[in-house]
């Protein structure tokens, strides 16, 4: 996947899971950046994604795993 494709994917996705992964699994810097991502409007979210593309992609994939785990856990509650 190219950098442009990754950016497009990040921009099209809900930032909640990426931000959550950053806040739960990241260093102090990335925990704060995750909070900023969650609070950011679209323009600032794009800026964050463009400034740290590799790290944000990594946390995006971690966020997808968190989402899947939580969905699986929710499916076993009923």
C-alpha positions in Angstrom: 0.0 0.0 0.0 1.4 3.4 -1.0 1.7 6.3 1.4 -1.1 8.1 -0.4 -3.3 5.0 0.0 -2.5 4.8 3.7 -3.3 8.5 4.2 -6.6 8.0 2.3 -7.5 5.0 4.5 -6.6 6.9 7.7 -8.7 9.9 6.7 -11.7 7.8 5.7 -11.6 5.8 9.0 -13.0 6.7 12.4 -10.1 7.9 14.5 -11.5 6.4 17.7 -9.7 3.1 17.6 -6.4 4.6 16.4 -6.5 7.1 19.2 -7.5 4.4 21.7 -4.6 2.2 20.7 -2.2 5.2 21.0 -3.5 6.0 24.5 -3.4 2.4 25.7 -0.2 1.1 24.0 1.9 4.2 23.2 4.7 6.0 25.0 3.8 9.1 26.9 4.2 11.2 23.7 1.9 8.9 21.7 -0.7 8.8 24.5 -0.9 12.6 24.3 -0.9 12.5 20.5 -3.7 10.0 20.6 -5.7 12.4 22.8 -5.0 15.2 20.3 -6.1 12.9 17.4 -9.4 12.1 19.1 -10.1 15.8 19.8 -8.9 17.1 16.4 -11.1 18.4 13.6 -10.6 17.1 10.1 -7.9 19.6 9.2 -5.8 18.9 12.2 -6.4 15.2 12.0 -4.9 15.3 8.4 -2.0 17.2 9.8 -1.3 14.6 12.5 -1.6 11.8 9.9 0.8 13.6 7.5 3.3 14.4 10.1 3.7 10.9 11.6 2.5 8.6 8.9 4.3 5.4 9.8 3.5 5.6 13.5 -0.1 6.5 12.8 -0.4 3.6 10.4 1.0 1.2 13.0 -1.4 2.5 15.6 -4.3 2.3 13.1 -3.6 -1.4 12.6 -3.4 -1.9 16.3 -6.7 -0.1 16.7 -8.3 -2.4 14.2 -7.1 -5.4 16.3 -8.5 -3.8 19.4 -11.9 -3.2 17.7 -12.0 -6.8 16.5 -11.1 -8.1 20.0 -13.8 -5.9 21.6 -16.4 -7.0 19.0 -15.5 -10.6 19.7 -15.8 -10.1 23.4 -19.2 -8.4 23.0 -20.4 -11.3 20.9 -19.7 -13.7 23.7 -21.5 -11.7 26.4 -25.0 -12.6 25.2 
